[in-house]
């Protein structure tokens, strides 16, 4: 018997091994083995078993033998081999690294056998205050799908509305229903800074030993304890980052993705690539899980799923007092102002009335870029080739790359024209904070952004706490402040450079900008009477600003989906990004030509002609005039997942020359 085994290496293939005769009766896909791999013994996972007569072995000099099984039965209830192969077909993930995500390195070689019954909870759960009205109705509707073996159920349920409208209360009720029925619950959150708030609520409603957190910052020993606790059922509720989708749940009755539209749920900065939402949808099929996609502004994928009948739609009740008044400010009329006169007037009025205000900027730091006032030269990161931003640290001022973190002192002269006068373009949170202190002297202004969180978590908590207590009049920050917060005394929110994200080549640019603005505006719905939401833009004619005043999410979603359908973008297609980089133009051109030739699907009987892709490109990346490294990419559009898998299968065998770097990204979220 031949076993196809996956090892934790970045290769998109499995390895053939012969099974020892003593293992034939026990071996099956999903079991871990200990086998010789190169010069060492390594743990791997059986992906497939085949009769030796059905395997072409003529190309092998020797076939190594597996003598040791590490498990007597599969550790996961899910079919991990099938999931790993699906991840490879869906995102071009190396099958071994996909398997490795399910079995972290810090686990013991021999795992305890999972019990057929989970650890029971105490007979009486701590009381959760009962919900009433519309919240109770939504909870009852969703509860019907928990611990229910009904076939043909919806794949997921979309919960539309901001957290302060009762979203967390619904979470608690559904989690209580899941664990009281003997199941487990998973809640994914996009921002680690929100976890303490979630844990406080969960800790007050459930026994602490039944609740655990899972993310990259917890120690290996704690991860091991949580992983084994989930496996044996002693951990009932997990609050985690996207990697928590790989935990070994035995009875996953409920899964919640909080702010499901967030890009953080797509991992593409490292292998294996995956999207937590899609992977959790797949795992939910194995566990008969009730999957809740919650968002103040759902993704186009979620909305399209509702329109297609695969998901249900659930509206959180909106406040009776009405919505904020939205004002779009045309910054072409105020080209030199960071804070326009209309916004400055509203801020001054709010402070005078003892109400608070938020001012949001799209960028932390001091300024977005640093340029020569004489010739227009822009200081760029030598690694990433993106413009460097300006950042102040006390009295010191320097430039920083927002992507890789590289820091440099400010240049004394322009390397192109020797000019000594420079300009800072764009307003980061530091610049806005300083500008407001000068504009409104005597006003208590503070800043809350990623830089503050990195430098001092306690300091950030103190700034946030002071604003909640009313000790700060105006808080300046990034989109961190636009999500999941309840500020009762908030009277005004102003957004600086709201359209900066619209200038990118990303087809999701409009969706991302609208989501940020919509979430920020939703924060005001539980605020003081007659709240004001002011948006500064240099593109007032863009269609997102026409639907924003009415807070009409459905109108935006319908318009956006229509545009996506017309131009054949997701969710109406599947995308593959082919990235090329080389110092040698000819080598890059030759290899990219080979890749495109592989995408010229032949119309052979066994290769469907309707899968022919649509290809956009080449599109250059970076500043070609100032860099010898040539970078370009192509976008490949395909009609469905089957076509995507076929495309990746044809591209996978391509081997670039040493002078060319080649990267395939399926379902890309970072374009350019």
C-alpha positions in Angstrom: 0.0 0.0 0.0 1.3 3.5 -1.0 0.5 6.5 1.2 0.6 10.1 -0.1 2.0 12.0 2.8 2.2 15.8 3.4 5.1 17.3 5.3 5.3 20.9 6.7 7.4 22.2 3.8 6.5 25.0 1.3 6.0 22.6 -1.6 2.7 22.1 -3.5 2.9 18.3 -3.5 2.8 15.2 -1.4 5.4 12.4 -1.1 5.0 8.7 -1.8 5.8 6.2 1.0 5.3 2.4 1.3 3.4 1.4 4.5 4.8 -1.3 6.7 2.7 -4.4 6.6 1.9 -4.0 10.3 0.2 -0.7 9.7 -2.1 -1.7 6.8 -5.2 -2.4 8.9 -4.9 0.8 11.0 -3.7 3.3 8.4 -6.1 5.8 6.8 -6.2 9.4 5.6 -6.0 11.9 8.4 -3.6 10.0 10.6 -0.2 11.4 11.4 2.9 9.4 10.8 6.6 9.5 11.7 8.7 8.9 8.6 12.2 9.5 7.2 12.3 12.8 5.4 15.7 13.7 4.0 18.3 13.2 6.7 15.8 13.3 9.6 12.6 11.8 10.9 9.6 14.1 10.5 5.9 14.1 11.3 3.5 14.1 8.3 -0.1 13.5 7.5 -1.6 10.8 5.3 -3.5 12.5 2.6 -4.4 9.5 0.4 -3.9 5.7 0.3 -3.5 3.9 -3.0 -2.8 0.3 -4.1 0.8 -0.1 -5.2 -0.4 -1.4 -8.6 -2.3 1.9 -9.2 0.8 4.1 -8.7 3.5 4.9 -11.3 6.7 4.2 -9.3 9.2 3.8 -12.2 10.6 7.3 -11.6 11.7 6.5 -8.0 15.0 4.9 -7.2 13.7 3.8 -3.8 10.5 4.1 -1.9 10.9 4.8 1.8 8.8 3.0 4.3 6.6 4.3 7.1 6.9 2.3 10.3 5.2 4.5 12.9 1.7 5.9 13.2 1.3 8.7 15.7 -2.5 8.4 16.0 -4.9 5.6 16.2 -7.8 7.7 14.9 -8.0 11.0 13.1 -7.6 13.9 15.6 -10.0 16.2 13.7 -13.7 15.5 13.1 -13.2 17.3 9.8 -11.6 15.7 6.8 -8.3 17.6 7.1 -6.7 15.9 4.0 -9.6 17.1 1.9 -9.5 20.6 3.5 -5.7 20.9 2.8 -6.2 19.8 -0.9 -9.1 22.3 -1.2 -6.9 25.1 0.2 -4.3 24.2 -2.4 -6.9 24.3 -5.2 -8.5 27.5 -3.9 -5.5 29.6 -2.8 -2.5 27.8 -4.2 -1.5 27.0 -0.6 1.3 24.4 -0.2 -0.6 21.3 1.0 2.0 20.6 3.7 1.8 24.1 5.2 -2.0 23.9 5.1 -1.8 20.7 7.1 0.8 22.3 9.4 -1.7 25.0 10.2 -4.1 22.4 11.7 -1.2 20.8 13.8 1.0 23.6 15.3 4.6 22.7 16.0 4.4 23.1 19.8 2.1 20.0 20.1 3.3 16.8 21.8 4.2 14.0 19.3 1.5 11.8 20.7 -1.9 13.4 21.2 -4.6 12.3 23.7 -7.5 10.6 22.0 -10.5 12.9 21.8 -13.4 11.7 23.9 -16.7 10.9 22.1 -18.4 13.2 24.6 -17.2 16.6 25.5 -16.5 17.9 29.0 -19.9 18.9 30.4 -20.5 22.4 31.6 -21.9 23.0 35.1 -25.7 22.2 35.2 -26.5 25.8 35.7 -24.9 28.5 33.5 -24.4 32.0 34.9 -27.4 34.2 34.0 -27.3 36.3 30.9 -29.8 39.1 31.0 -32.7 38.2 28.7 -33.2 40.2 25.5 -36.5 41.8 24.5 -38.2 43.2 21.5 -36.5 42.9 18.1 -33.2 41.6 19.6 -35.1 38.7 21.1 -36.8 38.0 17.8 -33.5 37.9 15.9 -31.9 35.7 18.6 -34.8 33.2 18.5 -34.6 33.1 14.7 -30.9 32.3 14.7 -31.1 30.0 17.7 -33.2 27.6 15.7 -30.2 26.8 13.6 -27.9 25.9 16.5 -27.6 22.2 17.4 -30.0 21.5 14.6 -29.3 18.7 12.1 -31.7 20.0 9.5 -30.4 19.5 6.0 -30.4 22.2 3.4 -30.0 24.9 5.9 -28.6 28.3 4.9 -24.8 28.3 4.7 -24.5 31.4 6.9 -26.5 34.3 8.4 -25.6 37.9 8.0 -26.2 40.2 11.0 -26.3 43.9 9.8 -25.7 46.7 12.3 -23.1 48.3 14.5 -22.0 46.7 17.9 -23.7 49.3 20.0 -27.1 48.3 18.6 -27.1 45.0 20.6 -24.8 42.8 18.5 -22.7 41.7 21.5 -25.9 40.8 23.4 -27.0 38.6 20.6 -23.6 36.9 20.5 -23.9 36.1 24.2 -27.4 34.6 23.9 -26.3 32.4 20.9 -23.1 31.3 22.6 -25.2 30.3 25.7 -27.5 28.3 23.4 -24.6 26.5 21.7 -22.7 25.5 24.8 -25.8 24.5 26.9 -26.6 22.0 24.1 -23.2 20.4 24.5 -21.5 22.3 21.6 -18.5 24.6 21.3 -18.5 28.2 20.0 -15.9 30.2 18.1 -15.8 34.0 17.7 -13.3 35.6 15.4 -12.4 39.3 15.8 -10.3 41.4 13.4 -8.6 43.6 16.0 -6.6 42.2 19.0 -7.3 45.5 20.8 -11.0 44.6 20.9 -10.3 41.2 22.6 -10.2 42.5 26.2 -13.6 44.1 25.8 -15.0 40.8 24.4 -13.3 38.7 27.2 -14.8 41.0 29.8 -18.3 40.3 28.5 -17.7 36.5 28.1 -16.0 36.2 31.5 -19.1 37.8 33.2 -21.4 35.3 31.5 -19.5 32.0 31.5 -17.1 30.1 33.7 -13.5 31.5 33.0 -12.0 28.0 32.5 -14.5 27.3 29.6 -13.3 30.4 27.7 -10.0 30.9 25.9 -8.2 33.3 23.5 -6.1 32.4 20.5 -3.8 34.7 18.6 -0.2 35.2 17.6 0.9 37.0 20.7 0.1 34.3 23.3 2.9 32.1 24.5 3.5 28.6 23.0 2.7 26.9 26.3 -0.6 28.7 26.5 -1.4 27.9 22.8 -0.7 24.2 23.5 -3.0 24.3 26.5 -5.8 25.9 24.5 -5.4 23.6 21.5 -5.6 20.5 23.7 -8.5 22.0 25.7 -10.5 22.6 22.4 -9.7 19.0 21.4 -10.9 17.4 24.6 -13.8 19.7 25.0 -12.8 21.5 28.3 -12.6 24.7 26.3 -16.1 25.6 25.2 -15.7 29.1 23.8 -12.7 30.5 21.8 -12.2 34.1 21.1 -9.6 34.4 18.4 -7.8 35.9 15.4 -8.1 34.3 11.9 -5.8 31.4 12.7 -8.4 30.1 15.2 -10.2 28.6 12.2 -7.7 25.7 12.4 -8.5 24.6 16.0 -9.6 21.0 16.5 -13.2 21.5 17.5 -15.2 18.3 18.1 -18.7 19.9 18.2 -18.6 23.4 16.7 -22.2 24.4 17.1 -21.7 28.2 16.5 -19.1 30.3 14.7 -19.2 34.1 14.6 -17.1 36.3 12.4 -17.2 39.8 13.9 -16.8 42.6 11.3 -16.6 39.9 8.6 -15.8 42.5 5.9 -12.3 43.2 7.3 -9.4 42.4 5.0 -7.4 41.1 8.0 -9.3 37.8 7.6 -7.4 37.1 4.3 -3.8 35.9 4.9 -1.6 36.6 2.0 1.5 38.0 3.6 2.8 34.5 4.4 2.0 30.9 3.4 -0.4 29.3 3.5 -2.8 31.8 1.9 -6.4 31.5 3.0 -9.5 33.5 3.8 -11.0 32.7 7.2 -14.6 33.4 6.1 -14.4 30.9 3.2 -12.5 28.3 5.3 -15.0 28.6 8.1 -17.9 28.2 5.6 -16.2 24.9 4.5 -15.6 23.6 8.0 -19.2 24.5 9.0 -20.4 21.9 6.5 -18.6 19.2 8.5 -19.8 20.3 11.9 -23.4 21.4 10.9 -22.4 24.8 12.4 -24.5 27.9 12.6 -22.3 30.5 11.0 -22.9 34.2 11.8 -21.3 36.9 9.6 -21.7 40.1 11.6 -20.9 43.6 10.3 -21.8 47.2 10.4 -21.2 47.3 6.7 -21.2 43.8 5.2 -18.8 42.8 2.4 -20.0 42.5 -1.2 -19.4 38.7 -0.9 -21.8 38.5 2.0 -24.4 40.7 0.4 -24.2 38.7 -2.8 -24.6 35.5 -0.8 -27.9 36.9 0.6 -29.1 37.9 -2.8 -28.3 34.4 -4.1 -30.3 32.8 -1.3 -27.3 31.1 0.3 -27.3 33.4 3.4 -30.1 34.9 5.4 -30.3 38.6 6.2 -30.9 40.0 9.7 -31.2 43.7 10.5 -30.4 45.0 14.0 -32.9 47.6 15.2 -31.9 51.2 14.5 -32.4 53.9 17.1 -35.6 55.8 17.3 -34.0 59.2 17.6 -32.9 59.2 14.0 -29.6 59.2 12.1 -26.8 61.7 12.1 -26.9 64.6 9.7 -24.2 64.0 7.1 -22.4 66.9 5.3 -20.1 66.3 2.3 -17.5 69.1 2.2 -15.9 69.8 -1.2 -12.2 70.4 -0.4 -11.6 72.0 -3.9 -13.1 75.1 -2.2 -10.6 74.8 0.6 -7.4 73.5 -1.1 -4.9 74.6 1.6 -6.9 73.7 4.7 -6.3 70.5 6.8 -9.5 71.3 8.7 -12.1 73.1 6.5 -14.0 76.1 7.9 -17.3 74.2 8.1 -15.7 71.4 10.1 -13.8 73.8 12.3 -17.0 75.6 13.0 -18.9 72.4 14.0 -16.0 71.3 16.2 -15.9 74.7 18.0 -19.7 74.5 18.5 -19.6 71.0 19.9 -16.8 71.9 22.4 -18.8 75.0 23.4 -21.9 72.8 24.1 -19.8 70.4 26.2 -20.0 67.7 23.6 -17.1 65.6 22.3 -15.8 65.1 18.8 -13.8 62.6 16.8 -11.5 63.6 13.9 -10.4 60.7 11.8 -7.5 60.6 9.4 -6.6 57.8 7.0 -2.9 57.8 8.0 -1.0 57.7 11.3 2.2 59.7 11.7 2.7 63.3 10.6 2.3 63.3 6.8 1.7 60.8 4.0 4.8 61.7 1.9 7.9 63.9 1.8 8.7 65.7 -1.5 11.0 68.3 -2.9 9.3 71.7 -3.4 11.4 72.5 -6.4 11.4 69.4 -8.7 8.7 67.2 -7.1 11.2 64.4 -6.1 9.5 62.0 -3.6 11.5 60.1 -1.0 10.7 56.4 -1.4 11.5 53.2 0.6 14.5 51.4 -1.1 12.9 48.1 -0.2 9.2 48.6 -0.9 9.4 51.5 -3.5 6.4 53.3 -1.9 6.6 56.9 -0.7 7.9 57.4 2.8 5.7 59.1 5.3 6.8 61.7 7.9 6.7 60.8 11.6 7.6 62.9 14.6 9.0 61.4 17.8 9.1 64.2 20.3 11.3 66.9 18.9 12.9 64.5 16.4 11.4 64.2 12.9 12.2 61.5 10.3 10.7 59.5 7.4 9.2 56.0 7.8 7.9 53.3 5.5 4.4 52.4 6.5 4.8 48.9 5.0 8.1 47.6 6.3 8.8 50.1 9.2 12.2 51.3 7.8 13.2 54.6 9.4 15.6 57.3 8.0 16.4 60.9 9.0 15.0 63.7 6.9 17.3 64.4 3.9 19.1 67.8 4.0 19.0 68.3 0.2 17.2 66.8 -2.8 19.4 64.2 -4.5 17.9 65.2 -7.9 18.1 69.0 -8.0 20.0 69.7 -4.7 17.1 71.8 -3.5 16.8 72.4 0.2 13.1 73.2 0.5 10.7 70.3 1.1 6.9 69.8 1.5 4.9 67.3 3.5 1.8 66.1 1.7 -1.2 64.6 3.4 -2.3 65.0 7.0 -1.5 62.2 9.4 -2.9 62.0 12.9 0.1 63.8 14.4 -0.3 66.7 12.1 -4.0 66.9 12.6 -3.5 66.8 16.4 -1.1 69.7 16.3 -3.2 71.7 13.8 -6.3 71.4 16.1 -4.4 72.6 19.1 -3.4 75.7 17.3 -6.8 76.2 15.6 -8.8 75.7 18.9 -6.5 76.9 21.7 -7.6 75.8 25.2 -9.4 72.8 23.7 -8.4 69.4 25.2 -7.1 67.5 22.1 -5.6 63.9 22.3 -4.5 61.3 19.8 -5.3 57.6 19.6 -3.7 55.5 16.8 -1.6 52.4 16.0 1.7 54.2 17.0 0.4 55.0 20.4 -0.8 51.4 20.9 2.6 50.0 19.9 4.6 52.4 22.1 2.4 52.0 25.2 -0.7 49.9 25.6 -1.3 51.5 29.1 -0.8 55.0 27.6 -3.4 54.2 24.8 -5.8 52.8 27.4 -5.4 56.0 29.4 -6.1 58.2 26.4 -9.2 56.1 25.5 -10.4 56.1 29.1 -10.0 59.9 29.4 -12.2 60.4 26.4 -14.9 58.1 27.8 -14.8 60.1 31.1 -15.2 63.4 29.2 -11.7 64.6 30.1 -10.9 65.1 26.4 -12.8 67.3 24.1 -11.5 66.1 20.7 -9.9 62.8 20.0 -7.9 62.4 16.8 -7.3 58.9 15.4 -7.5 56.4 12.5 -10.3 54.0 11.6 -9.6 52.2 14.9 -11.9 54.7 16.4 -14.6 54.2 13.8 -15.5 50.6 14.9 -17.3 49.1 17.9 -17.2 52.0 20.2 -20.0 53.7 22.1 -19.5 57.3 23.0 -22.7 58.7 24.5 -21.6 62.3 24.6 -20.3 62.3 21.0 -21.6 65.2 19.0 -19.4 65.5 15.9 -17.2 63.2 13.7 -15.1 64.7 11.0 -13.2 62.7 8.4 -10.0 64.1 6.8 -8.9 63.0 3.3 -11.8 60.6 3.1 -11.2 59.8 -0.6 -7.5 59.0 -0.3 -8.2 55.3 -0.8 -10.2 55.9 -4.0 -7.0 56.6 -6.0 -5.7 53.0 -5.8 -5.9 50.4 -8.5 -7.9 48.1 -6.2 -11.3 47.2 -7.5 -12.4 47.1 -3.8 -11.4 50.7 -3.2 -14.9 52.1 -3.3 -16.1 49.4 -0.9 -13.3 50.0 1.6 -13.8 53.7 1.7 -17.6 53.4 2.0 -17.2 50.8 4.8 -14.9 53.1 6.8 -17.3 56.1 6.4 -20.4 54.0 7.1 -19.0 52.5 10.2 -17.9 55.9 11.5 -21.3 57.4 10.9 -23.0 54.4 12.6 -21.0 55.3 15.8 -23.1 58.4 16.1 -26.4 56.6 16.1 -26.3 56.1 19.8 -24.7 59.5 20.5 -26.1 62.7 21.8 -29.1 64.5 20.1 -28.6 65.9 16.6 -25.1 64.5 15.9 -23.1 65.7 12.9 -21.0 63.7 10.5 -18.8 65.8 8.2 -16.7 64.3 5.4 -14.0 66.2 3.6 -13.3 65.1 0.0 -11.9 66.3 -3.3 -14.2 63.9 -5.2 -17.7 65.0 -4.1 -19.1 63.6 -7.3 -18.1 60.0 -6.5 -21.2 57.8 -6.1 -20.3 56.7 -2.6 -20.8 60.3 -1.4 -24.3 60.4 -3.0 -25.6 57.5 -1.0 -23.8 58.3 2.3 -26.1 61.1 3.5 -29.0 58.7 3.5 -26.9 56.0 5.2 -28.3 53.8 2.4 -26.2 50.6 2.5 -28.4 48.6 0.2 -28.3 51.4 -2.5 -24.5 51.4 -2.4 -24.3 47.6 -2.4 -26.6 47.3 -5.4 -24.6 49.9 -7.3 -21.3 48.3 -6.4 -22.5 44.8 -7.3 -23.8 46.1 -10.7 -20.4 47.6 -11.5 -18.7 44.4 -10.4 -21.0 42.3 -12.6 -20.4 44.6 -15.6 -16.6 44.4 -15.3 -16.5 40.8 -14.2 -15.0 41.3 -10.8 -15.6 39.2 -7.6 -18.0 38.1 -6.3 -19.0 37.4 -10.0 -15.5 36.0 -10.8 -12.4 34.5 -9.3 -9.1 36.4 -9.4 -5.5 35.3 -9.7 -2.7 37.8 -9.4 0.6 36.9 -11.2 3.5 39.0 -9.9 6.9 39.1 -11.6 10.1 40.9 -10.5 13.6 40.9 -12.1 16.6 43.1 -12.7 16.7 41.7 -16.2 14.0 43.0 -18.6 14.4 40.2 -21.1 14.3 37.4 -18.5 11.1 39.0 -17.1 9.5 39.3 -20.5 10.4 35.8 -21.5 9.1 34.1 -18.3 5.9 36.2 -18.1 5.2 35.2 -21.7 5.6 31.6 -20.7 3.1 32.1 -17.9 0.6 33.7 -20.2 1.0 30.9 -22.7 0.1 28.4 -20.0 -3.2 30.3 -19.6 -4.1 29.8 -23.2 -6.3 26.9 -22.3 -6.5 24.3 -25.2 -10.0 23.2 -26.2 -9.2 19.5 -25.7 -12.0 17.1 -24.8 -10.8 16.8 -21.2 -10.1 20.5 -20.8 -13.3 22.6 -20.9 -13.0 25.5 -23.3 -15.4 27.7 -21.4 -12.8 28.1 -18.7 -10.8 30.5 -21.0 -9.6 33.4 -18.7 -9.8 37.1 -19.1 -6.3 38.6 -18.5 -5.5 42.3 -17.6 -2.0 43.7 -17.7 0.9 44.0 -17.5 0.6 46.6 -14.8 3.9 48.1 -13.5 4.6 48.4 -9.8 6.8 51.1 -8.2 8.8 53.8 -9.8 10.5 52.4 -12.9 12.6 55.6 -13.5 14.3 55.3 -10.1 14.7 51.6 -9.6 16.5 48.9 -11.6 14.2 46.3 -10.2 11.3 45.8 -12.6 8.0 44.7 -11.1 4.8 44.0 -12.9 1.7 42.0 -12.5 -1.3 40.5 -14.4 -4.8 39.9 -13.2 -6.5 36.8 -14.4 -10.3 36.6 -14.2 -12.0 33.3 -14.1 -15.7 32.3 -13.9 -15.8 30.0 -10.9 -13.8 27.9 -8.4 -13.4 25.0 -10.9 -11.8 27.3 -13.4 -9.6 28.8 -10.7 -8.4 25.3 -9.7 -7.7 24.5 -13.3 -5.8 27.7 -13.8 -3.6 27.1 -10.7 -3.0 23.6 -11.8 -1.6 24.8 -15.1 0.5 27.5 -13.5 1.9 25.4 -10.7 4.6 23.5 -12.7 6.2 26.7 -14.0 9.7 27.2 -12.7 11.1 30.8 -13.1 14.8 31.3 -13.8 17.0 32.4 -10.9 16.9 36.0 -12.1 13.0 36.2 -11.9 10.8 36.1 -8.8 7.3 34.8 -9.5 4.3 34.8 -7.1 0.9 33.4 -7.7 -1.8 34.9 -5.4 -5.4 33.6 -5.7 -8.2 35.7 -4.4 -5.8 38.7 -3.9 -6.8 41.5 -1.5 -3.6 43.5 -2.0 -3.4 44.8 -5.6 -0.6 46.9 -7.0 
